[in-house]
Structure formats: C-alpha cells, structure tokens
Amino acid sequence: MTHQSLIHSAPTGTDTGADTIRMPRERIAQHISSARETVARILKRFSEDGLVKLKRGAITLRDKNQPKLLEIM
C-alpha cells in the first residue's frame, strides 16, 4: 500500500472548511486491501508530521496545500 492510496481512496466530507474522512481505520484498510495496523501506523505518522488530525472515526486533513502532503498526493 502506498501513502497515495490512503489519501485518495476514502470518501470525504466537509468539516469547517477542512476535508474529513469519516470512516473507521478498519474500513479504510479493507477499502485499500491493507492491514488495519498499516493504516494506523501511516495515520500516526501523518498526525505526528502535522498533516492530519485524528479523532475516533474521523481523519481531518489539516492543509491540503501543505508541501509535505502535496508530495504524498
């Protein structure tokens, strides 16, 4: 699985102007044919790098125009 798969594969909605993926990590993993642990590890790294904000059942992209995120996408 690539980081691009994770960013591009899940449905998004709008949450105060930010892009939010409202889907459990297990479902994201199934959607991209990957292990839940792999998804969790990548999301944790994204969160530590300030790319996303994690909440139970929701992942919010902090800034789609951030250079680090654009490199992934």
N, C-alpha and C positions, 0 to 999 in steps of 0.2 A: 504494500500500500504506500502511496505517496502522500505528502502533505497536500498536494493539489487535489487529490481525491477527497480528502476530508473537507476542504474549503468549498469545493464546488458541488458536492453531492447532496447535501442535506437541504430541505426546504427552509426558507427564511420568512420572517415577518418583520413588521416594523415595531420598534420599541423606542420611543422618544428619539426618533431620527437615526437610530443605530440598527444594524442588521442583526437579528437574533434568530438562532436556530433553536427551535423548541422541540427537542427530541432527546430521549434518554441515550446515554452513550452506547448501551447495548443495541439499541435500534440503529444508531449510526453505524456501528460495527457490522451489523447484518446487512445494512444497505450497501456498504462498500466491500463486503466479503472480507472482513478482517476480524481480528480478535478484539474483544472489549478492552482488554488490557493495553493493547497497542493504541487504541483510540484514546484511552485515559492518559497514557504516557505522553502522547503528542499534545493533547489538550493542556496537560500540566505544563509542558514546555512552552506552549503558546502563552499561557497565563503568566508564567514567570518572566517571559520576554515582554509582557505588557500588550500583547496582540489581542487577547480576548479576556472577557470577564466571565467566570464560571459561576453558575448557580445550579441548584438541583433542577435538572430537566431543561436547562436553557444555557446557551452559549452565545454571548454577545460580542460581535466584532467591535473593538474599540475605535478603530480608524481604518477604513478600507484603503485609504490613500497613504498609510504609513509605509515607508520604503521597505521595511522588513517583510510586511505582509504582501506587498506587490511582488517581491522576489519569489515568494511561495506560489502566488497565483500565476 
